[in-house]
Amino acid sequence: MLTFVEDETLVSFVKAGLKIRTCFLSYKECMTILNNRKWGNDIHKVHFESGVRMGIGTFNLMISLLPARIVKLLEFIGFSGDKAYGLAELKAGYNEKRGLRQVLCVMTLLSYNLIVTFVLSHSDGDLEWCEQVLQQELSLYPNGVWFLFFKGRLELARGNFEDCIDWYIKSWKSQNAWSQFHHLCYWELMWAHCSMQQWNKAVTYATMLTNESNWSRTIYLYQKAAILLMQKPPSGSEEKQLIDSLMMQAPTYKQRIAGKSLPMEKFVIKRTERYFAQKKNLILPVFELMYVWNLFRIIGKREDLMLNIFKRIEETERELKTISKNEFHADNEALLLLLKGACLRQMKHPLQSEECLRRVLQLEKSVKEDTYLFPYATVELALLAQDQGDTQLAIGFLEDAKKNYTGYLLESRLHFRIHSDLMMLTGKKTNNYTMKKRENHQRLKTDITANNSVIIAGPSADDSIEIKL
């Protein structure tokens, strides 16, 4: 994975792909051994099988989640990913007798259904399956730190915020040997309280993260400042001075991993700059974070909480109309309209939602910085069409969001969600799409040669390219 991000050249990408391909082929060889060997000892087979199914299943599931443009390149070097097959292999690895990697199979499945689907798509995972599995695992491991955490995540996914808080606290309190795990619980607890607009409790966990965790101090400091801002502290107060200090500190902790900045850190640094450019003010910063983290679709399962958020948005909208316009007025107006449209969609008011979202798009020429609002609003329109059963219109909006916008903040995150939605709506596996396209049009083929190079060959010799690694 580090090879993928060390630089953006095609040669680097192919090198990284070959390394991962070696690992993938090792698992496939293990699958051959599993199916063909005459096992004299069932205990050895159980442990071996759980590992093979974990590897094959995880690879297929992981690759199937990647956007189409990445999958196209991966297929050149022999990869394919089938989500259904990956999930089936992981479930088989879990359902076998208790092998050494069985617990890893179930944790991968729980992570996919309870976390990955909520971050990288607009659809729920298999919550009923998660409930059955967690009931079984918690009967065996009542103090299992991960199973307690996933139980909290399950309740969160259902919109049961009060219950999820109890489970997260149980998970946090179940052990002290692994303090870093506590930070994961603090993160979830902070957002659960933010969803209920319990700002004092949310800021408690935000403070614990800023004091104890080094994962991304830039994000933690900004989140704490954002939560404090939601309480509307008066100018000159201690809280306001603390917010100023947090906003100034946040950018100084910016990280680079393998030479790359974290997309979310880029986003919050832009927000700290906006805070000072707008005379030390931001428009509903926590709701904006909740939206980009895809929490609105969970909160939407609770009509009371969604209504409270909607009321706060409308209140801020009225306030914005009363103050003098500045250079970011259109940005702030577009943000409020996007949040309002997203709320109305969750509250089942499609016509009002569509009106708000189309007004966002009408502001495109007026917005100064927040260009991310337009592709996100376009995807919201796609989801609205999907809710109404208009599949073709939904696909059209998703294609527009993918093709018409580029270079905006949090672009990769949205592309993952678009990919997931298109897969669901079209009923096609994106990983097979380019393979069939190449077969039908006799397009590019690849071959890995003995002297460690890749030949990408077209219909004629003149179209061939050889990449020396």
Helices and strands as residue ranges (DSSP letters): H 2-6, H 10-36, H 42-64, H 68-76, H 83-95, H 102-111, I 112-116, H 117-120, H 127-140, H 145-157, H 161-173, H 179-195, H 199-212, H 217-229, H 238-249, G 250-253, E 256-257, E 260-261, H 263-277, H 285-292, H 296-299, H 303-322, H 329-346, H 350-362, H 373-387, H 391-404, H 411-426, H 430-441, E 445-448, E 453-457, G 461-463, E 465-468
